[in-house]
Amino acid sequence: MNILIAMDSFKGSVSSLEAGTAVKQGIEDAGLVAEATILPVADGGEGTVEAFIDQTQGQLKSAEVTGPFGEKVQAVYGIEGKKVILEVAATSGITMVPKNKLDPWLATSYGLGELIKQLVEEGYREFIIGLGGSATNDAGFGMLQALGYRFKTKNGKVANRDICEMKHIEIVDDTQVLPELKSCRFVIASDVINPLCGNKGATAVFGPQKGVKETEVKEIDQLLAHFAQVTADYLKEDFAGKEGAGAAGGLGFAILAYLKGVIEPGFQLLAKEKNLAEEVAKADLLITGEGRLDAQSVMGKVPSALAKMAQDKPLIVLAGSVSEDVGQCNKHGIDAFFPIIRQIASEEETLKKETTIESIRQTAEQLFRFYQKMK
């Protein structure tokens, strides 16, 4: 029996590889004789770098950059040949910040720009950037400043990286931008199709989870709209309405407009790079999972994307938690799902790495003990 274990990360808890390893251990502890292959997957969020680098000749590296609130953080990235794999979750990720400390007015993408600049100066020209899990809502304002862009008032005053500065800017000064950026290729790994502004934009849809209060949505959205208009005047093209411009608090907009990036759905991009279809074809059973399974999981996230590839092969999902509407997943190729939480505990205790790993292992073990009985 061939089992393909293709787990996504459990955000803020365990990586894709750690989750997959726990599943495999559970299968072995159940006494099942099977060929179990672990293939980490991701959709552009946390764990994207590790998933791309796994089972390649690539390397994981790290660099010190500015975190979402100005603190110094060690951002992990991947190098595979001449290609760089980055993820916003490593430079300005929402899991880096306690929920009560989230502040959309101050959170910055500056660290992502610092990391890109460093790597460009080292000679790299091809970038894949996962845009999931961002704590920022700055439309890439900080990232662009780290890359050398200066945004000025009509009187020539240079704006700082706080988003409240956007309302004053009228001029884009690119005289200090790295000239090598023009020869770089940027691919965005993201499943988000939202535009930058409006009722379906970055602030209205994703802002609340980043600390945007209901009373602030309109004001922040207007700031981003002004930034987009200044950008359109500068580039002679409007990128605010492009699909994916609203990804990662508008980072999609900045990369599309200023870095001439292209967007590809995160899971599909990874699947192509890792020849995932071949692994699925060899498998008799597929196991996947993520931190939370809900009705939105059928909208291009890892479980539903894998279900489309699996077609008539059985697919099981192990999830950190599930929502009331999760039953809809059964209508989209997910044959069965199992929440792994085993006892009532605080969120902090539940999300501990060792707790999550053991919960995944035990769930997999019990599942395959039962499976062997039913054979």
N, C-alpha and C positions, 0 to 999 in steps of 0.2 A: 504494500500500500504506500502510495506517495502522497504526502501531505505538504502543501505549500503554506507556510506561515508568513503572512504579509501584513504585519501590524503597523499602524500609524503610531505616532507618539501619543502619550497621555499628557496633555499640556501641563507644564509645571510640575510634573511628577517623574515620568520615566521616558526614555528615548524609544524610538521604534525598535532598535536592536535589543534593548533591555526587555521590552515587552515581548518580542519574539522569542528571546532566550527563555523567558519564564514560561511561555506556552510549551516550548519544546521540552523543558524540564518536567512539566506537568504530564505530558504525554508519556515520557519515559517512566515517571513515577507510577503511572497507571499500569505499567507492564506491557504496553502495546508495542508490538514489533512493527516498526514502520520506518520508511525513509522520510524524515522530516527536514525540509529545507527552509531556512530563514532568509527572507528577502525584505529588508526594511523598506517601507514606502512612506510617502508624504504628499501633501497637496500644495506645498509652498510655505507652510507654517513651520512651527518649531519641529526640528528633526530633519528638515530638508537637506542640510549639508551632509549629515551622517548617512542618510539614505542614498544620496548620489555617490558618495565616496565608498560605501560598503562594497567589498569584493572587487575593488579596482586597485590599480597601482597608485592611486591618489593618496594624498596626505592630509591629515587634519592639522591646522596650525591655529595660532591665536595672536591677537594684537591688542594693545591697549588703546581704547577709543573713549570718546565721551558718551556716557549713558544717557537715558531719556531725560534725566533731570540734572545733567551737568556733572554727575559723579563719574569717576573713571571705572571702566569695566573691561574685562578680558573677553573679546569677541572671537568666537571660534569660526573659522571658515575652512573651505576645502580647496585644494589645488589638485587638479587632474590634468597632467600634461600642461598645455598652455591655457587651460580653462580654469576660471575661478568660480566657486559656488559660495554664495553669501546668503544669509537670511536676516531679515530685519529683526526677527525675534532675538538675535544674538547681540544686536547693537542698541536697540531701543524697544525691547520686548515688554509686553504687558505683564508677563510673569515676573519681571524684575522688580515690579512695584507693588507694594501692599495696596489693596483696593481703596483704603481710606486716604491714600497719598496721591491717587491719580489726579492730574490737573492738565486739562487740554490746553490751557493758556501758556504753560511753561514747557510741556513735553516737546522734545526736539529730536529730529532725525539727523542731527549734525554728525553723530558718530558713524552713521552709514557713509556719509560723504568723506569723512576722514579715512575710513578703511578703503574706499574706492580709490581715493587719491594716492594713498600709500602704495596700493597694488599697481596702479597705472605707472607710477614712478619707478616701480620695480620691473616694469616691462610687460605686464599682462594687458591683454586687449580684449579678451572674450569673457563675459560675465553672465552667470545665471543668478538671479536674485529672487529668493522666495519672499513674498510680501505678506505672509500671514503672521498674526500675533503681535501687531504693533501697538504700542502705548500712545502713539502720536496722532495728532489731527492737524498737522502743519503743512500739508500738501507738498512736502519735500522742501519747504522753505529753509530749514536748517541744513539739510544735505547739500543743497545747491550752494549755500554760503561756504561750506567746507571745501567745495570744489572750486571756489574762486569767484562765484557770482556775487556781485554787490548790488543791492536793491536800494535805490536812493529816492528821497523826496525831490520835488521840483526845484528845491533850493540846494540840492546836492548833498544833504545829510544822509549818511549811510545807516540803514536800519539794522538793528540787532536781530537775533533769531527768534524772539518772542512773536507769536502770531498777531498780537495787538498792533505790532508795527506795520502790518500789511496795509492798513487803511491809509497810511501816509505815503506809500511808495508810488512813484510815477515813472521811474527810469530803471532800466536793467543795464548794468555796466558789466561787460564780459571781458574787460581788458586784462584781468588777472586769472582768467580761467585757464586750466591746463590745456594747451593746444593739442596734446595727445588724445584728449577725449574724443576728438573728431574721428579718430581711427579705431575707436573701440566699438564693440557690439554688445548690446545689453538685451538679454532676454528675461522678461518678468515671468516668474512661475506663480500664477495666481488664478483662482477660479472666480474671483469677484468680477462682475460685469457692470457694476454701478458707475454712474458718471460722478464727476467731482461734486456738483452742487445740486440743490433742489430736494424735493421730497424723497427721492431715491438716492441721494448723494451720500458722500462719506460721513458728513456730520449728522444728518437726520437718521441714517440707518445704523451706523456703527459708533457714532459719537457717544451715546449713553454708556456703553460698556467701557469707555475710556475716561469717564468722569464728566462728560458734557451734561449739564443740567437742562431740563426741558425749556427753561426760560432763556437759555444761552444758545440754543440751536440756531435760531434765525440770525443772531448777531455774528456767530462764528461762520455760518454759511455765507453771509454777505462779505466777510473778510476774504474768504477763499475765492468768492466770485470776483472780487476786485483784483486779487492777485492773478486770477486767470485772465482777466481783461488786460491787465498790464502785460502779461505774457503774450497774449494774442497780438497786441500792438507791436511788441518786440519781434515776434517770430513771423508775423503776418499769417498766422494760422491759429484757429481756436481748437484747443485740445480738451476743454472742460467737459464736453459732451461725449467724448470717446468712451467706448466700453472699457471698463477697468481703470478709468482715471480716478475713481473713488477708492481703489484698493489701498489698504494700509494708511488710512487717514489722508488720502490724496497723494501718497508717494507715487502711485501709478501715474498720476498726472505729470509730476515732475520728470519722471524717467521717460515717459512717452514724448513729452514736449522738448525738454532740454537735452536729453541724452539720446533721443531718437530710438528709444527702445521698442521692442515688440512684446506682446503678451501671448503666452501659451498657457492653457489650463495646467495647473501644477502636476496633477497626477498623470495626465497624458504625456507631459514632457518627461517625467521620470520613467514612465512605462516604456517610452521609446528609447531612452538612454540605456535602460537596464534590460532590454529585450524581455519584458515581463510576460508578453503574450506566449513566448516559448515555454516559460516556467509554468504558466497556467495550463497550457496544453498537456504537459507531462503529469500534472497533478490529478489525483483521484478525489481529493477533498481540499477545500481552501478555508483557512482561518484568518480572519482579519479583526481589527478592533480599533477603538479610539476612546478618548476620555469621556465623551458624552454622545450618545446616540439619540437622535430625535428625527422629526419629520424633515428637517432641513438636511439631514444626512443623505437624502435621496437627490439633492441638488448638486451633484457633481463631486461630493466629498468621497474620500477613499472607499468606504464600504460599498456605496452604490456604483462607483466607477469600476471597482473590482467585480461586482456582480454582473455588470454588462459584459466583462471579459469572460467570466466563468460560464455564462450561458446556462447549460443544463447540468453543470457540476455543482454539488452541494457546497454551500457557503455558510459558515458560522461566524457570528460577530461576538466578541467579548468586549463589553463596554464598562467604563468606570461607573456610569450611571445612565439611566434612560428616562425619557420624558413620557408624559401621558399619551402623546400622539405617536409614540414610537411604532405602534402596530402598522403604520403605513409602510414601514420599511419592508414588511413581508410581501407587499405587493410589487416590490421593485427588485426582486431577485435575492433578497436576504432570507435564507430558509429558516434560520433561528438565531436569536440573540440572547445573550446571558449577561446580566449585570454582575460585576465581580465584588461589589461591596458586601461584606459579610456581617458587619455589626454597626450599631449606631455609635458614631464618634464625631469629634470636632472635624471641621474641614481641614485644619492643619494636620491632624493625625491621619486622616484618610488619605491626604495627598503625599504623605511621606513616601520616599522612594521604596524603602524596604517593605512598607505596608502594601503598596501597590503591586510590587513584584510578587510578594507572597500570595496576594489575593488572586492575581492572574494565574499563578502556578496551581493553586488549589482548585480554582474553577476548571482549568484545563484537565487536571487530574481526575476530578469527579466526573466530568463530561465523558472522558474516554474510558473510565471504569464502566460506566453505564453502556457506552457504545459496544464494548467487548461482550457484555452480557447479552446484548440484543443481536449480535452477529449470528 
